[in-house]
Amino acid sequence: MALRAIHPDDAEAVYALVDQSREHLRAWLPWVDASRSAVYTREFFEHVVEQRERQTTAAYLILERGRISGMIGLHDIEWTNRSFLIGYWVTARAQGRGLITRACRTLVDLAFEEWGMERAVIHCGVGNRRSSAVARRLGFTLEGIARHAQLLRGEFIDLEIWSQLRAERPL
């Protein structure tokens, strides 16, 4: 598993993966239905690159044996309070191999050790067992449930809020 910063030129390949895994991804990710073309994906990637330059987002492709298998990002990077939100996805064919857990560990370590961050947060839909299992494997603490915190396919769902502080990071 390797991580590589996204670039707008990755848009076509990533869009194709999203399109192939659309049903798998849309179960928990509200942005999937809006992702309807490589042009849309390129515009989104251009926006993410701008956010990276402002140091408010850091988004990466998850590569397995050189092939794109998903994405992970540190979002809502808040330098004043030294906190960030982690978002991720992998294709249906790539799930169950620990890619997300390893990618999260890599980025959390980077944020805590090199950037001096204090708090990492993962939000996942109540019932999304795979995503909450990632948070548990990484030693995150379930803080609680945010009720009706995300609109998904026309319905509001509750989100589990998981966090880890720098001092709680497993060695």
KOLTI-376995 format. One record per residue: x, y, z of N, C-alpha, C, CB in turn; residue in one letter. Coordinates in Angstrom, 2 decimals, m for minus. Glycine has a CB too. Layout:
% KOLTI-376995
SITE/n_x/n_y/n_z/ca_x/ca_y/ca_z/c_x/c_y/c_z/cb_x/cb_y/cb_z/r
SITE/X/Y/Z/X/Y/Z/X/Y/Z/X/Y/Z/a .
...
This chain:
% KOLTI-376995
SITE/n_x/n_y/n_z/ca_x/ca_y/ca_z/c_x/c_y/c_z/cb_x/cb_y/cb_z/r
SITE/0.85/m1.18/0.00/0.00/0.00/0.00/0.89/1.23/0.00/m0.96/0.00/1.22/m .
SITE/0.55/2.16/m0.87/1.26/3.43/m0.93/0.23/4.55/m1.08/2.29/3.45/m2.11/a .
SITE/0.63/5.75/m0.70/m0.22/6.93/m0.85/0.47/7.91/m1.78/m0.52/7.59/0.52/l .
SITE/m0.33/8.57/m2.62/0.20/9.60/m3.52/m0.79/10.75/m3.56/0.47/9.04/m4.96/r .
SITE/m0.29/11.97/m3.40/m1.17/13.15/m3.45/m1.94/13.16/m4.76/m0.34/14.46/m3.28/a .
SITE/m3.21/13.51/m4.68/m4.02/13.55/m5.90/m3.58/14.71/m6.78/m5.52/13.67/m5.56/i .
SITE/m3.88/14.56/m8.05/m3.62/15.58/m9.07/m4.83/15.59/m10.00/m2.27/15.30/m9.86/h .
SITE/m5.19/16.73/m10.56/m6.33/16.75/m11.48/m6.23/15.74/m12.62/m6.47/18.13/m12.05/p .
SITE/m5.02/15.39/m13.04/m4.87/14.40/m14.11/m5.32/13.00/m13.69/m3.43/14.35/m14.57/d .
SITE/m5.53/12.78/m12.39/m6.02/11.49/m11.89/m7.54/11.36/m12.03/m5.63/11.32/m10.44/d .
SITE/m8.21/12.42/m12.41/m9.67/12.47/m12.37/m10.33/11.37/m13.19/m10.15/13.81/m12.85/a .
SITE/m9.88/11.14/m14.39/m10.54/10.15/m15.24/m10.44/8.75/m14.63/m9.92/10.15/m16.64/e .
SITE/m9.28/8.37/m14.15/m9.10/7.05/m13.56/m9.93/6.90/m12.28/m7.60/6.80/m13.25/a .
SITE/m9.94/7.93/m11.46/m10.70/7.87/m10.21/m12.19/7.83/m10.51/m10.37/9.06/m9.30/v .
SITE/m12.64/8.65/m11.46/m14.06/8.62/m11.81/m14.47/7.23/m12.29/m14.37/9.66/m12.91/y .
SITE/m13.65/6.59/m13.10/m13.97/5.23/m13.59/m14.11/4.26/m12.41/m12.87/4.74/m14.56/a .
SITE/m13.24/4.38/m11.42/m13.34/3.50/m10.24/m14.61/3.77/m9.44/m12.11/3.68/m9.34/l .
SITE/m14.92/5.04/m9.26/m16.15/5.40/m8.54/m17.35/4.85/m9.30/m16.26/6.94/m8.37/v .
SITE/m17.36/5.02/m10.60/m18.48/4.54/m11.40/m18.64/3.02/m11.31/m18.30/4.97/m12.86/d .
SITE/m17.52/2.30/m11.32/m17.56/0.84/m11.21/m18.04/0.38/m9.83/m16.18/0.25/m11.49/q .
SITE/m17.77/1.17/m8.80/m18.14/0.80/m7.43/m19.28/1.66/m6.89/m16.93/0.93/m6.51/s .
SITE/m20.03/2.26/m7.79/m21.07/3.21/m7.39/m22.02/2.65/m6.34/m21.86/3.64/m8.61/r .
SITE/m22.58/1.49/m6.55/m23.55/0.94/m5.59/m22.89/0.66/m4.24/m24.18/m0.34/m6.13/e .
SITE/m21.69/0.13/m4.28/m20.94/m0.13/m3.04/m20.69/1.17/m2.28/m19.60/m0.84/m3.36/h .
SITE/m20.25/2.22/m2.96/m19.88/3.47/m2.32/m21.09/4.28/m1.86/m19.06/4.30/m3.27/l .
SITE/m22.16/4.25/m2.64/m23.28/5.12/m2.31/m24.03/4.67/m1.06/m24.24/5.19/m3.47/r .
SITE/m23.75/3.48/m0.57/m24.39/3.01/0.65/m24.11/3.94/1.83/m23.93/1.60/0.97/a .
SITE/m22.92/4.57/1.85/m22.55/5.41/2.98/m21.99/6.77/2.61/m21.55/4.69/3.81/w .
SITE/m21.74/7.04/1.34/m21.08/8.29/0.95/m22.02/9.18/0.13/m19.81/7.99/0.14/l .
SITE/m22.41/10.33/0.68/m23.39/11.18/0.00/m22.90/11.82/m1.29/m23.83/12.25/0.93/p .
SITE/m21.60/11.95/m1.50/m21.06/12.62/m2.68/m21.13/11.75/m3.93/m19.65/13.04/m2.42/w .
SITE/m21.34/10.46/m3.78/m21.26/9.54/m4.92/m22.30/9.87/m5.99/m21.45/8.09/m4.44/v .
SITE/m23.53/10.17/m5.60/m24.57/10.45/m6.59/m24.28/11.71/m7.40/m25.92/10.59/m5.89/d .
SITE/m23.57/12.67/m6.81/m23.22/13.89/m7.53/m22.05/13.69/m8.49/m22.88/15.00/m6.55/a .
SITE/m21.30/12.63/m8.29/m20.14/12.35/m9.14/m20.59/11.64/m10.40/m19.08/11.49/m8.37/s .
SITE/m20.86/12.41/m11.45/m21.46/11.87/m12.67/m20.59/11.98/m13.92/m22.74/12.55/m12.92/r .
SITE/m19.35/12.50/m13.76/m18.48/12.60/m14.94/m17.04/12.81/m14.50/m18.93/13.75/m15.86/s .
SITE/m16.13/12.50/m15.40/m14.71/12.76/m15.14/m14.46/14.27/m15.05/m13.84/12.13/m16.24/a .
SITE/m15.24/15.06/m15.78/m15.10/16.52/m15.72/m15.43/17.02/m14.31/m16.01/17.21/m16.78/v .
SITE/m16.51/16.51/m13.73/m16.89/16.86/m12.37/m15.76/16.49/m11.40/m18.21/16.15/m11.96/y .
SITE/m15.22/15.29/m11.57/m14.15/14.82/m10.70/m12.90/15.69/m10.85/m13.81/13.35/m11.01/t .
SITE/m12.57/16.08/m12.07/m11.42/16.95/m12.30/m11.62/18.30/m11.60/m11.18/17.17/m13.82/r .
SITE/m12.80/18.88/m11.73/m13.08/20.16/m11.07/m12.96/20.02/m9.55/m14.49/20.68/m11.46/e .
SITE/m13.45/18.91/m9.02/m13.33/18.66/m7.59/m11.85/18.54/m7.20/m14.10/17.38/m7.20/f .
SITE/m11.07/17.80/m7.98/m9.64/17.64/m7.68/m8.91/18.98/m7.75/m9.01/16.64/m8.66/f .
SITE/m9.27/19.82/m8.71/m8.66/21.15/m8.80/m8.94/21.94/m7.52/m9.18/21.92/m10.04/e .
SITE/m10.17/21.83/m7.04/m10.56/22.50/m5.78/m9.75/21.94/m4.61/m12.08/22.34/m5.52/h .
SITE/m9.58/20.62/m4.56/m8.83/19.98/m3.48/m7.36/20.41/m3.52/m8.93/18.44/m3.59/v .
SITE/m6.79/20.54/m4.71/m5.40/21.00/m4.83/m5.27/22.43/m4.28/m4.92/20.94/m6.32/v .
SITE/m6.26/23.28/m4.57/m6.26/24.63/m4.01/m6.33/24.59/m2.48/m7.44/25.45/m4.57/e .
SITE/m7.17/23.71/m1.96/m7.28/23.57/m0.50/m5.97/23.04/0.10/m8.44/22.63/m0.14/q .
SITE/m5.30/22.15/m0.62/m4.01/21.64/m0.14/m3.01/22.79/m0.04/m3.46/20.52/m1.09/r .
SITE/m3.01/23.69/m1.03/m2.10/24.84/m1.00/m2.41/25.76/0.18/m2.20/25.63/m2.31/e .
SITE/m3.68/25.81/0.60/m4.07/26.61/1.77/m3.92/25.82/3.07/m5.52/27.10/1.63/r .
SITE/m3.50/24.57/2.95/m3.26/23.67/4.08/m4.53/23.38/4.88/m2.22/24.26/5.00/q .
SITE/m5.66/23.26/4.18/m6.90/22.89/4.86/m7.37/21.49/4.49/m7.99/23.89/4.52/t .
SITE/m6.72/20.88/3.51/m7.02/19.51/3.08/m5.73/18.88/2.57/m8.13/19.48/1.97/t .
SITE/m5.63/17.57/2.77/m4.53/16.79/2.20/m5.13/15.48/1.72/m3.36/16.54/3.25/a .
SITE/m5.31/15.34/0.40/m5.99/14.17/m0.17/m5.01/13.31/m0.96/m7.16/14.61/m1.07/a .
SITE/m5.17/12.01/m0.83/m4.24/11.06/m1.42/m4.98/9.91/m2.09/m3.28/10.52/m0.37/y .
SITE/m4.37/9.40/m3.14/m4.82/8.14/m3.74/m4.24/7.01/m2.91/m4.39/8.02/m5.25/l .
SITE/m5.01/5.96/m2.73/m4.51/4.75/m2.10/m4.14/3.81/m3.23/m5.58/4.10/m1.12/i .
SITE/m2.86/3.45/m3.28/m2.36/2.59/m4.35/m2.03/1.22/m3.79/m1.12/3.22/m5.02/l .
SITE/m2.43/0.21/m4.52/m2.08/m1.16/m4.17/m1.44/m1.79/m5.40/m3.34/m1.98/m3.70/e .
SITE/m0.18/m2.15/m5.25/0.61/m2.67/m6.37/0.54/m1.73/m7.57/0.11/m4.08/m6.78/r .
SITE/0.60/m0.43/m7.29/0.62/0.58/m8.34/m0.73/0.96/m8.90/1.47/0.12/m9.43/g .
SITE/m1.79/0.26/m8.49/m3.15/0.55/m8.99/m3.94/1.35/m7.97/m3.89/m0.76/m9.32/r .
SITE/m4.73/2.31/m8.45/m5.58/3.09/m7.56/m6.67/2.18/m7.01/m6.19/4.33/m8.31/i .
SITE/m6.80/2.17/m5.68/m7.83/1.35/m5.04/m8.82/2.19/m4.24/m7.17/0.33/m4.14/s .
SITE/m8.53/3.48/m4.06/m9.41/4.34/m3.29/m8.73/5.66/m3.00/m9.84/3.66/m2.00/g .
SITE/m9.32/6.38/m2.06/m8.78/7.68/m1.66/m8.90/7.85/m0.15/m9.50/8.83/m2.40/m .
SITE/m8.04/8.68/0.37/m8.09/9.06/1.78/m7.67/10.51/1.88/m7.18/8.13/2.67/i .
SITE/m8.26/11.21/2.84/m7.87/12.60/3.00/m8.01/13.08/4.42/m8.69/13.46/2.10/g .
SITE/m7.20/14.05/4.74/m7.34/14.81/5.97/m8.07/16.08/5.58/m5.94/15.10/6.67/l .
SITE/m9.24/16.28/6.14/m10.10/17.40/5.75/m10.38/18.29/6.95/m11.43/16.88/5.15/h .
SITE/m10.89/19.45/6.67/m11.19/20.41/7.72/m10.01/20.56/8.68/m12.46/19.98/8.50/d .
SITE/m8.81/20.63/8.09/m7.61/20.79/8.91/m7.70/22.17/9.58/m6.29/20.66/8.04/i .
SITE/m7.66/22.15/10.88/m7.84/23.35/11.69/m6.58/23.58/12.49/m9.08/23.22/12.62/e .
SITE/m5.74/24.47/11.99/m4.42/24.69/12.58/m4.48/25.35/13.94/m3.57/25.52/11.65/w .
SITE/m5.46/26.20/14.17/m5.56/26.88/15.46/m5.77/25.86/16.58/m6.71/27.90/15.44/t .
SITE/m6.69/24.93/16.36/m6.99/23.92/17.38/m6.30/22.59/17.12/m8.49/23.70/17.46/n .
SITE/m5.51/22.53/16.03/m4.71/21.35/15.70/m5.55/20.08/15.59/m3.63/21.16/16.73/r .
SITE/m6.63/20.18/14.80/m7.51/19.03/14.61/m7.80/18.83/13.13/m8.82/19.22/15.40/s .
SITE/m8.27/17.63/12.80/m8.61/17.31/11.43/m9.59/16.15/11.39/m7.35/16.97/10.61/f .
SITE/m10.28/16.04/10.28/m11.24/14.98/10.02/m10.64/14.07/8.95/m12.62/15.55/9.56/l .
SITE/m10.81/12.76/9.12/m10.31/11.80/8.14/m11.50/11.25/7.35/m9.52/10.64/8.84/i .
SITE/m11.38/11.27/6.01/m12.38/10.66/5.14/m11.70/9.67/4.22/m13.14/11.73/4.33/g .
SITE/m12.39/8.59/3.86/m11.76/7.56/3.04/m12.80/6.72/2.32/m10.88/6.67/3.90/y .
SITE/m12.33/6.07/1.28/m13.13/5.05/0.58/m12.20/4.14/m0.22/m14.19/5.72/m0.36/w .
SITE/m12.65/2.92/m0.44/m11.98/2.00/m1.36/m13.04/1.36/m2.24/m11.15/0.91/m0.59/v .
SITE/m12.59/0.87/m3.37/m13.49/0.18/m4.29/m13.98/m1.12/m3.65/m12.80/m0.10/m5.65/t .
SITE/m15.04/m1.66/m4.20/m15.58/m2.93/m3.70/m14.53/m4.03/m3.77/m16.83/m3.34/m4.50/a .
SITE/m13.77/m4.07/m4.85/m12.78/m5.14/m5.03/m11.61/m5.03/m4.06/m12.25/m5.13/m6.45/r .
SITE/m11.38/m3.84/m3.47/m10.23/m3.61/m2.60/m10.56/m3.71/m1.11/m9.64/m2.26/m2.89/a .
SITE/m11.82/m3.85/m0.78/m12.16/m3.86/0.65/m11.75/m5.18/1.31/m13.67/m3.64/0.84/q .
SITE/m11.57/m5.10/2.62/m11.27/m6.29/3.39/m9.80/m6.68/3.42/m12.04/m7.41/2.87/g .
SITE/m8.92/m5.82/2.92/m7.49/m6.14/2.90/m6.66/m5.22/3.79/m6.96/m6.08/1.48/r .
SITE/m7.31/m4.40/4.58/m6.60/m3.54/5.52/m6.03/m2.27/4.92/m5.50/m4.30/6.13/g .
SITE/m6.39/m1.95/3.68/m5.84/m0.75/3.04/m6.20/0.52/3.79/m6.33/m0.66/1.61/l .
SITE/m7.46/0.65/4.17/m7.90/1.87/4.86/m7.23/1.98/6.22/m9.44/1.87/5.02/i .
SITE/m7.15/0.89/6.95/m6.50/0.94/8.27/m5.05/1.38/8.14/m6.57/m0.44/8.96/t .
SITE/m4.32/0.82/7.19/m2.92/1.20/7.01/m2.78/2.64/6.54/m2.23/0.26/6.02/r .
SITE/m3.64/3.06/5.62/m3.60/4.43/5.11/m3.92/5.42/6.23/m4.58/4.62/3.94/a .
SITE/m4.93/5.13/7.03/m5.27/6.01/8.16/m4.12/6.09/9.15/m6.54/5.50/8.88/c .
SITE/m3.53/4.95/9.47/m2.42/4.95/10.42/m1.28/5.84/9.89/m1.91/3.50/10.67/r .
SITE/m0.98/5.71/8.61/0.09/6.50/8.01/m0.19/7.99/8.13/0.27/6.11/6.53/t .
SITE/m1.41/8.40/7.79/m1.73/9.83/7.81/m1.88/10.38/9.22/m3.01/10.09/7.05/l .
SITE/m2.43/9.59/10.13/m2.54/10.06/11.52/m1.15/10.22/12.11/m3.39/9.06/12.37/v .
SITE/m0.27/9.27/11.84/1.11/9.40/12.32/1.77/10.65/11.76/1.93/8.16/11.93/d .
SITE/1.60/10.91/10.47/2.14/12.11/9.85/1.61/13.37/10.54/1.81/12.14/8.35/l .
SITE/0.30/13.42/10.72/m0.33/14.61/11.30/0.11/14.84/12.74/m1.84/14.49/11.23/a .
SITE/0.19/13.77/13.52/0.59/13.92/14.92/2.08/14.19/15.06/0.22/12.67/15.71/f .
SITE/2.89/13.43/14.35/4.34/13.51/14.55/4.99/14.68/13.82/4.99/12.23/14.08/e .
SITE/4.60/14.91/12.57/5.27/15.94/11.78/4.55/17.28/11.78/5.42/15.47/10.37/e .
SITE/3.23/17.27/11.85/2.49/18.52/11.80/2.14/19.05/13.18/1.23/18.33/10.99/w .
SITE/2.32/18.23/14.21/2.00/18.66/15.56/0.51/18.73/15.87/2.59/19.99/15.80/g .
SITE/m0.29/17.95/15.15/m1.74/17.95/15.40/m2.03/17.28/16.74/m2.49/17.23/14.27/m .
SITE/m3.19/17.60/17.30/m3.59/17.09/18.61/m4.78/16.13/18.53/m3.95/18.25/19.52/e .
SITE/m5.67/16.31/17.55/m6.93/15.55/17.54/m7.28/15.11/16.13/m8.08/16.40/18.13/r .
SITE/m7.54/13.81/15.99/m8.01/13.22/14.73/m9.45/12.76/14.92/m7.08/12.03/14.27/a .
SITE/m10.28/12.95/13.91/m11.70/12.60/14.01/m12.12/11.79/12.78/m12.59/13.87/14.15/v .
SITE/m12.91/10.75/13.03/m13.54/9.97/11.96/m15.04/10.01/12.20/m13.00/8.49/11.93/i .
SITE/m15.80/10.35/11.17/m17.26/10.26/11.21/m17.66/9.06/10.36/m17.95/11.59/10.68/h .
SITE/m18.57/8.25/10.86/m19.09/7.17/10.02/m20.56/6.93/10.36/m18.27/5.86/10.21/c .
SITE/m21.30/6.57/9.35/m22.72/6.33/9.52/m22.97/5.22/10.53/m23.37/5.98/8.20/g .
SITE/m23.97/5.43/11.40/m24.36/4.38/12.33/m24.76/3.16/11.49/m25.53/4.84/13.28/v .
SITE/m24.16/2.04/11.77/m24.42/0.84/11.00/m23.35/0.51/9.99/m25.71/0.96/10.31/g .
SITE/m22.44/1.46/9.74/m21.34/1.20/8.81/m20.24/0.48/9.60/m20.79/2.55/8.16/n .
SITE/m20.43/m0.84/9.73/m19.55/m1.65/10.59/m18.10/m1.63/10.12/m20.04/m3.08/10.63/r .
SITE/m17.87/m1.63/8.81/m16.49/m1.63/8.31/m15.75/m0.36/8.71/m16.47/m1.80/6.79/r .
SITE/m16.42/0.78/8.58/m15.78/2.05/8.91/m15.54/2.17/10.42/m16.62/3.22/8.41/s .
SITE/m16.52/1.79/11.22/m16.31/1.88/12.67/m15.25/0.88/13.13/m17.64/1.62/13.42/s .
SITE/m15.11/m0.24/12.43/m14.05/m1.21/12.77/m12.66/m0.61/12.53/m14.22/m2.51/11.94/a .
SITE/m12.53/0.21/11.49/m11.26/0.90/11.24/m10.92/1.78/12.44/m11.34/1.76/9.92/v .
SITE/m11.88/2.58/12.89/m11.64/3.47/14.03/m11.25/2.66/15.27/m12.90/4.32/14.32/a .
SITE/m11.94/1.56/15.53/m11.61/0.73/16.69/m10.21/0.14/16.57/m12.64/m0.40/16.85/r .
SITE/m9.85/m0.39/15.38/m8.52/m0.98/15.19/m7.41/0.04/15.42/m8.39/m1.55/13.78/r .
SITE/m7.68/1.29/15.10/m6.68/2.35/15.26/m6.65/2.92/16.67/m6.95/3.45/14.27/l .
SITE/m7.51/2.44/17.55/m7.51/2.91/18.93/m8.28/4.20/19.16/m6.13/3.10/19.37/g .
SITE/m9.17/4.56/18.23/m10.00/5.75/18.40/m11.07/5.47/19.46/m10.66/6.17/17.06/f .
SITE/m11.59/6.53/20.06/m12.63/6.46/21.08/m13.94/6.95/20.49/m12.24/7.29/22.34/t .
SITE/m15.00/6.19/20.71/m16.33/6.63/20.28/m16.80/7.72/21.23/m17.34/5.45/20.23/l .
SITE/m16.94/8.94/20.73/m17.37/10.06/21.56/m18.88/10.10/21.69/m16.87/11.38/20.99/e .
SITE/m19.58/9.67/20.66/m21.03/9.73/20.70/m21.62/9.68/19.31/m21.50/10.98/21.41/g .
SITE/m22.90/9.97/19.25/m23.66/9.92/18.00/m24.17/11.32/17.70/m24.84/8.90/18.09/i .
SITE/m23.91/11.80/16.50/m24.48/13.07/16.04/m25.76/12.71/15.28/m23.45/13.88/15.13/a .
SITE/m26.88/13.10/15.81/m28.16/12.73/15.24/m28.47/13.54/13.97/m29.28/12.91/16.26/r .
SITE/m28.96/12.83/12.96/m29.35/13.45/11.69/m28.26/14.39/11.17/m30.67/14.22/11.84/h .
SITE/m27.03/13.92/11.20/m25.89/14.77/10.86/m25.51/14.72/9.39/m24.71/14.37/11.68/a .
SITE/m26.09/13.78/8.64/m25.71/13.67/7.22/m26.94/13.29/6.39/m24.58/12.61/7.03/q .
SITE/m27.07/13.98/5.26/m28.14/13.66/4.32/m27.60/12.65/3.32/m28.67/14.94/3.59/l .
SITE/m28.18/11.46/3.30/m27.72/10.37/2.45/m28.90/9.81/1.67/m27.04/9.26/3.28/l .
SITE/m28.86/9.95/0.35/m29.92/9.46/m0.53/m31.32/9.95/m0.09/m29.90/7.92/m0.55/r .
SITE/m31.38/11.22/0.29/m32.66/11.84/0.64/m33.14/11.61/2.06/m33.69/11.35/m0.28/g .
SITE/m32.36/10.91/2.87/m32.73/10.63/4.27/m31.60/11.10/5.18/m33.01/9.11/4.49/e .
SITE/m31.96/11.63/6.33/m30.94/11.98/7.31/m30.52/10.74/8.08/m31.46/13.07/8.27/f .
SITE/m29.21/10.60/8.27/m28.68/9.49/9.07/m27.86/10.04/10.22/m27.83/8.54/8.19/i .
SITE/m27.73/9.22/11.24/m26.90/9.56/12.39/m25.46/9.16/12.10/m27.42/8.87/13.69/d .
SITE/m24.52/9.90/12.66/m23.10/9.61/12.49/m22.45/9.29/13.83/m22.38/10.78/11.82/l .
SITE/m21.62/8.26/13.83/m20.75/7.99/14.97/m19.58/8.97/14.87/m20.26/6.49/14.99/e .
SITE/m19.18/9.54/16.00/m18.05/10.45/16.05/m16.94/9.74/16.85/m18.45/11.84/16.71/i .
SITE/m15.86/9.43/16.16/m14.70/8.77/16.76/m13.55/9.75/16.79/m14.32/7.47/15.98/w .
SITE/m12.75/9.72/17.86/m11.59/10.61/17.89/m10.41/9.92/18.55/m11.94/11.91/18.64/s .
SITE/m9.25/10.50/18.26/m8.02/10.06/18.90/m7.18/11.31/19.16/m7.25/9.01/18.01/q .
SITE/m6.65/11.38/20.37/m5.74/12.46/20.73/m4.31/11.96/20.54/m5.98/12.96/22.20/l .
SITE/m3.43/12.89/20.32/m2.02/12.53/20.09/m1.50/11.63/21.22/m1.15/13.80/19.97/r .
SITE/m1.79/11.95/22.47/m1.29/11.18/23.61/m1.89/9.78/23.68/m1.58/11.92/24.89/a .
SITE/m3.00/9.55/22.99/m3.66/8.23/23.01/m3.18/7.30/21.90/m5.15/8.41/22.91/e .
SITE/m2.37/7.84/21.03/m1.92/7.07/19.86/m1.14/5.84/20.30/m1.06/7.94/18.94/r .
SITE/m1.54/4.66/19.79/m0.77/3.47/20.13/0.63/3.55/19.52/m1.50/2.20/19.66/p .
SITE/1.60/3.02/20.21/2.98/3.03/19.70/3.23/1.91/18.73/3.96/2.94/20.84/l .
